[in-house]
């Protein structure tokens, strides 16, 4: 856990330092970068006894201006998604690394609306019925029950408070079944409220 924390901290520090002192994006010289953190309310539709679970979110993005009003955004995010389940103390948890692509419309340099698609992953997590035992066993059982990948589409709105500070509200609609169990169809759906620091020129 400490190695994961320090690796994430190092990556974020490098990302911020590069964007602040050298300008542009990490993977695109004509782009500008953004780092975003927030809270998630998620649920798994089709999961019997499921209800909303709270989690957290962090994303790192590049923006490409297409015109004065439109921009394309791509990047990577971590989403703590899942669902509470009746009868279990611990929820279903999915540590999802996602790869979103979205089109943003900026109005009067203060408001924005966006739409896009997202490729998600389900490599790690915890099923509620396996609350005790070795963590490797948890991972093994998790992998037997959920798909590796899924897709979603999302809609969102944002408010640009200052040149570099954005507040965003986004909802993801799951498109693909993430369950490997027979006669079940589970789809990830989640609402994200976040604040972003964007390195606009």
KAGI-V55406 format. One line per field, one symbol per residue. phi: phi as a letter, one per 30 degrees, with the letter a starting at -180 (. if undefined). psi: psi as a letter, one per 30 degrees, with the letter a starting at -180 (. if undefined). burial: b if it has 24 or more other ideal C-beta (glycine too) atoms within 12 Angstrom, else e. A space follows every 50 residues. Layout:
BEGIN
phi->???
psi->???
burial->???
END
This chain:
BEGIN
phi->.dddddddddddddedddddcciicdcadccbcabbbacbcbacdjddid bdbcabbbbbbbcbdcadccbcbblbbcbccladbejbdcddbbdcccbd bbccccchhbcbbbbabbccbbdblbdddcdbjddddedddeddcbddba bbcbbabbbcdbeccbcbbbbccdccdcccddhbbcbdbacbcbbbccdd d
psi->eeeeeeeeeeeeeeeeeeeefflalegjfglllkkklakkjlljkfjkgk lkkkalkkkklkkjkfaffkkkklaklkkjlakkkkfkeklkkjjkklil klkkkkkggelkklkalkkllhelakkffiflakeeeeeeeefffklell llllklllkjeaefkkkkkkkkjkflkfkfkkgkjkkkkkkkklkkjkik .
burial->eeeeeeeeeeeeeebeebbeeeeebbeeeebbbbbbbbbbbbbbbebeeb eebebbbbbbbbbbeeeeeebbbbbbbbbbbbbbbeebeebbbbbbbbbb bbbbbbeeeeebbbbbbbbbbbebbbbbebeeeeeeebeebbeebbbeeb bbbbbbbbebeeeeebbbbbbbbbebbbbeeeeeebbbbbbbbbbbbbbb e
END
